[in-house]
Amino acid sequence: MTTFLIDECVSFLTVKLIQECGFQWEMVGKSILKGKDDETIYKHAQRNNMILVTYDLGFGNIFKYSPSSHHGIIVMRVSDLNSIISGNRVFKVLLNREKSFEKTLFIVNSIKYRKRK
């Protein structure tokens, strides 16, 4: 079963969407990872075969987080409530359309998503 690790910066609206789609999830902010640095969060996701969902654009750095090295990262480019709402619509399309997240970086914005393997 696909399990998402949801970063502290992610809105409850995005968490709710993941729940409604029936995925398993863990929140950084409600675990021992709360307040930990990006590298610790990344390593936890990899150790536990989780897909990281974040608004932190730093996780989109393919030189630091090469797609071939992880189980999936989804970076949502949002800045305010309106972009979160429209970004979640695109994210829902991604969740319904994509069958595999392994070794893939997904960038989601309010209009579309793209993926890089």
JOPE-V765722 format. One record per residue. N is the residue number from 1. PSI is psi in radians with two decimals (NA if undefined). Layout:
n-><N;N>
psi-><PSI;PSI>
This chain:
n-><1;2;3;4;5;6;7;8;9;10;11;12;13;14;15;16;17;18;19;20;21;22;23;24;25;26;27;28;29;30;31;32;33;34;35;36;37;38;39;40;41;42;43;44;45;46;47;48;49;50;51;52;53;54;55;56;57;58;59;60;61;62;63;64;65;66;67;68;69;70;71;72;73;74;75;76;77;78;79;80;81;82;83;84;85;86;87;88;89;90;91;92;93;94;95;96;97;98;99;100;101;102;103;104;105;106;107;108;109;110;111;112;113;114;115;116;117>
psi-><2.43;2.27;2.32;2.44;2.03;2.07;2.76;-0.53;-0.10;2.34;2.60;-0.44;-0.67;-0.69;-0.79;-0.71;-0.79;-0.73;-0.85;-0.50;-0.06;0.28;2.67;2.63;2.79;2.41;2.26;-0.76;-0.23;0.51;-3.08;-0.17;-0.14;2.20;0.01;2.79;2.88;-0.73;-0.70;-0.74;-0.78;-0.83;-0.67;-0.78;-0.74;-0.76;-0.56;0.25;0.77;2.69;2.18;2.25;2.19;2.79;-0.04;1.90;-0.35;-0.52;-0.14;-0.01;1.82;-0.26;-0.58;-0.67;1.23;2.28;-0.55;-0.16;0.02;3.00;0.02;2.35;2.33;1.99;2.11;2.14;1.54;2.72;-0.37;3.11;-0.75;-0.73;-0.52;-0.80;-0.85;-0.61;-0.64;-0.58;-0.75;-0.73;-0.69;-0.69;-0.81;-0.86;-0.61;-0.50;-0.75;2.36;-0.39;2.44;-0.19;2.31;0.64;2.37;2.18;2.33;2.12;2.28;-2.92;-0.13;-0.67;3.06;2.70;2.78;2.61;2.23;NA>
